[in-house]
Amino acid sequence: MPRQEINLEPYRDVIIALFHHGISSNTISRTLEGCYNIQVKERTIQSRLRKWGIRKRHQTTTGDEALHARIKMLFIQDRLTDKAMLDMLRQEGYGISERTLRRLRCKLGLHSRASEPEQPQEQEQMQMHTIVSRSRAEGQLV
């Protein structure tokens, strides 16, 4: 005989709110037991959240055309760094991680290029090479 299904619909909003605030399924089940005298297992909470289509991660970022267009605009027109783009996108309400932003930017063909060497040693070598090249051109060095 199958188990009797627990009706969690009256507590759906509470469960979803707790879940979105980062509360674990185990803690949610204990909260339901303490506040509403309902005994429910952690796995039941997890399966119900799946059934309701509730997820922590935003799976739509890879297919969100508006987000893609915004990233292109911030990268090409505004010439923002990844950190500045991330800050701007988060202010606009996009739940995106730094890793996802880098991955999407590369997927969209938006590759950042270093305009100047970042290492002081590399800069010094470039300057020395330039001086030597100029000196040779002017006939000062053999």
ABEGO torsion letter per residue (X at the ends): XBBBBBBAAAAAAAAAAAAAAGBBAAAAAAAAAAAAGBBBBAAAAAAAAAAAGBBABBAAAAABAAAAAAAAAAAAAAGBBAAAAAAAAAAAGBBBBAAAAAAAAAAAGBBBBBABBABAAAAAAAAAAAAAAAAAAAGABX
